[in-house]
Amino acid sequence: MATLTPELRLEIEKAGEEPVRIEDPETHTEYVILKAVVYRQLQALANPQEIDSSFRESGNRNSLHLPASQVDATFAGSFARSSSSEEPDHDEQITLFLSTVYSLARAGESDRGIDHIFEQFEDLFETARFDVCDAIIERIDVGKIDATLMIGFLVATLIAKDRIRSRPDYYAAVRKKLVEQRGKEQAERLLRGIE
């Protein structure tokens, strides 16, 4: 197994609970460093029967490198950045953002949906737009997304959970849906640590 360089360790420490994005300078391929617990939760959602047993047994793995998927940049950063001096119409942007996530879910492209979710919330956190984060979480229809995306929203907002008022209600809706879909035991296992 590869080990972290001192430079990467510093970046991870600076990022706190957020994923760290890195780029290969030769290929310009982007990677995301996730804590192993987050990776295991996402992997369990994708295919709970094929989880690599080494991750179940490992207690000392703190992060894992994963290639980042290419995400349509149509709405990337649209909440946080505006080219005009006018206040952007966040209601319309939220509708467009959620429509994109719902479309990716229908197309079976949860990996792209996850990238889209993380990119948007990263931009919103950088500009302290917790009001917009709250409005997004409040409007999510868990009936229109799969379990991976449900969990993705929770993981993406974990760092700011105390500043997003609607997150506890969203968590409760996700828990209820996962219990219906996968049973109480698996739902609780998937949600452990991301309350």
Stockholm file with secondary structure:
# STOCKHOLM 1.0

chainA/1-195         MATLTPELRLEIEKAGEEPVRIEDPETHTEYVILKAVVYRQLQALANPQEIDSSFRESGNRNSLHLPASQVDATFAGSFARSSSSEEPDHDEQITLFLSTVYSLARAGESDRGIDHIFEQFEDLFETARFDVCDAIIERIDVGKIDATLMIGFLVATLIAKDRIRSRPDYYAAVRKKLVEQRGKEQAERLLRGIE
#=GR chainA/1-195 SS CCCCCHHHHHHHHHHTTSCEEEECTTTCCEEEEECHHHHHHHHHHHCGGGCCHHHHHCSSCCCEEEECCCCCCTTTTTTTCCSSSSCCCHHHHHHHHHHHHHHHHHTTCHHHHHHHHHHHHHHHHHTTCHHHHHHHHHHCCGGGSCHHHHHHHHHHHGGGGGGCTTHHHHHHHHHHHHHHHHCHHHHHHHHTTCC
#=GC SS_cons         CCCCCHHHHHHHHHHTTSCEEEECTTTCCEEEEECHHHHHHHHHHHCGGGCCHHHHHCSSCCCEEEECCCCCCTTTTTTTCCSSSSCCCHHHHHHHHHHHHHHHHHTTCHHHHHHHHHHHHHHHHHTTCHHHHHHHHHHCCGGGSCHHHHHHHHHHHGGGGGGCTTHHHHHHHHHHHHHHHHCHHHHHHHHTTCC
//
